[in-house]
């Protein structure tokens, strides 16, 4: 469970204070499928970074699975991220010199998982993402959709309970974007909490809960839609 209470995130720009997040109160339960929408500069990505422990609030409290993670140091943040959170971004962030399989395996290496166990889990991930014939290809030899599926496999190889996706279809064509979203939704159906930041209304309409942000505040929070019934466009 994610619980944010009275969250402020301020940035100093010259002599002006910018309130990137302004009094955010939000609870996201295990297994939720949430889209976060709003215009550029509304605070969407700042909120995602804070939930992902890539940033910390200026004030307020953040509880993750009933533990206060507001003031963790950098090492504690890294451990908590590795144990709980996976990330999928618009830019795939794959390492060019590594194959698809090696990119997927990397978080397990960093976590100190034994080689035999790593190889088995990577093979399962490759098969589940329909990448068996591309496992030994490097990123530049893969299509955009294939690279994003590699990124999803890497993000979920440590079996996180939360998956954060920031504009995951932003660099993909319509068909590839739909395949990626369906892959993310399948993970959500297995119990992973899925939070997607997007400006794509069709993508946002697929979620079971829609949050709209404006000027660092939550403008609306709607829970009323079944998932997976609409189509997503690539942008």
Residue pairs with C-beta under 8 A, 6 or more apart in sequence:
1 27
1 28
1 29
1 30
1 63
1 64
1 65
1 66
2 26
2 27
2 28
2 51
2 62
2 63
2 64
2 162
2 193
3 26
3 27
3 28
3 61
3 62
3 63
3 64
4 24
4 25
4 26
4 27
4 50
4 51
4 60
4 61
4 62
4 63
5 25
5 60
5 61
5 62
5 63
6 23
6 24
6 25
6 59
6 60
6 61
7 21
7 23
7 24
7 25
7 26
7 50
7 57
7 59
7 60
7 61
7 62
8 19
8 21
8 22
8 23
8 24
8 57
8 58
8 59
8 60
9 19
9 20
9 21
9 43
9 46
9 50
9 55
9 57
9 58
9 216
10 17
10 18
10 19
10 20
10 58
11 17
11 18
11 20
12 18
19 215
19 216
20 43
20 46
20 216
21 43
21 46
21 47
21 50
21 57
21 216
22 43
22 215
22 216
22 217
23 217
24 43
24 47
24 60
24 216
24 217
24 218
25 218
26 211
26 218
26 221
28 34
28 193
28 195
29 193
30 161
30 191
30 193
31 188
31 191
31 192
31 193
32 193
32 194
32 195
32 208
32 209
33 185
33 188
33 193
33 194
33 196
33 207
33 208
33 209
33 227
34 193
34 194
34 195
34 196
34 207
34 208
34 209
34 210
34 211
35 195
35 196
35 197
35 198
35 203
35 204
35 205
35 206
35 207
35 209
35 210
35 211
36 44
36 47
36 48
36 195
36 196
36 197
36 198
36 211
36 212
36 213
37 44
37 197
37 198
37 199
37 201
37 204
37 210
37 211
37 212
37 213
38 44
38 199
38 212
38 213
38 214
38 219
39 199
39 214
40 199
42 213
42 214
42 215
42 216
43 213
43 215
43 216
43 217
44 197
44 213
45 166
45 197
46 55
46 216
47 197
47 213
48 164
48 166
48 195
48 197
49 55
50 56
50 57
50 62
51 62
51 85
51 162
51 164
51 195
52 81
52 85
52 87
52 164
53 69
53 72
53 77
53 80
53 81
53 85
54 81
56 70
56 71
57 70
60 70
61 68
61 70
62 68
62 69
62 70
63 69
64 80
64 84
65 84
65 161
69 76
69 77
69 80
72 80
82 107
82 110
82 111
82 158
83 158
83 160
84 160
84 161
84 162
85 160
85 161
85 162
85 163
85 164
86 155
86 156
86 158
86 160
86 162
86 163
86 164
87 155
87 163
87 164
87 165
87 166
88 148
88 151
88 152
88 155
88 163
88 164
88 165
88 166
88 168
88 184
89 151
89 165
89 166
89 167
89 168
90 166
90 167
90 168
90 170
90 171
91 171
92 139
92 147
92 148
92 150
92 151
92 171
93 151
94 103
94 139
94 147
94 150
94 151
94 154
95 102
95 103
95 106
95 139
96 138
96 139
96 140
97 138
98 106
98 138
98 139
99 135
99 136
99 137
99 138
100 126
100 131
100 134
100 135
100 136
100 137
100 138
100 139
100 142
100 146
100 150
101 122
101 126
101 135
101 136
103 139
103 150
103 151
103 154
104 122
104 125
104 126
104 150
104 153
104 154
104 157
105 118
105 119
105 122
105 157
106 154
107 154
107 157
107 158
108 117
108 118
108 121
108 122
108 157
108 158
109 118
111 158
113 121
121 157
122 157
125 153
125 156
125 157
126 132
126 135
126 153
128 153
129 149
129 150
129 152
129 153
129 183
130 149
131 146
131 149
131 150
131 153
134 141
134 142
134 146
139 147
139 150
142 150
143 176
144 171
144 172
144 173
144 176
145 172
145 173
145 175
145 176
145 177
145 179
145 180
148 168
148 169
148 171
148 172
148 176
148 180
149 179
149 180
149 183
152 180
152 183
152 184
152 187
155 163
156 163
156 187
156 192
160 192
161 191
161 192
161 193
162 192
162 193
162 195
163 184
163 187
163 188
163 192
163 193
163 194
163 195
164 195
164 197
165 184
165 194
165 195
165 196
165 197
166 197
167 197
167 198
167 199
168 180
168 181
168 184
168 196
168 198
169 176
169 177
169 180
169 181
169 198
169 200
169 203
169 232
169 233
169 234
169 235
170 235
172 180
172 234
173 234
174 232
174 233
174 234
175 234
176 234
177 203
177 232
177 233
177 234
177 235
178 231
178 232
178 234
181 203
181 206
181 232
182 228
184 194
184 196
185 194
185 206
185 227
185 228
187 194
188 194
188 227
194 207
196 203
196 204
196 207
198 204
199 235
200 232
200 233
200 235
202 230
202 231
202 232
202 233
203 232
203 233
204 210
205 225
205 230
206 225
206 227
206 228
206 229
206 230
206 232
207 225
207 227
208 223
208 225
208 226
208 227
209 221
209 222
209 223
209 225
210 220
210 221
210 222
210 225
211 218
211 220
211 221
211 222
212 218
212 219
212 220
212 221
213 219
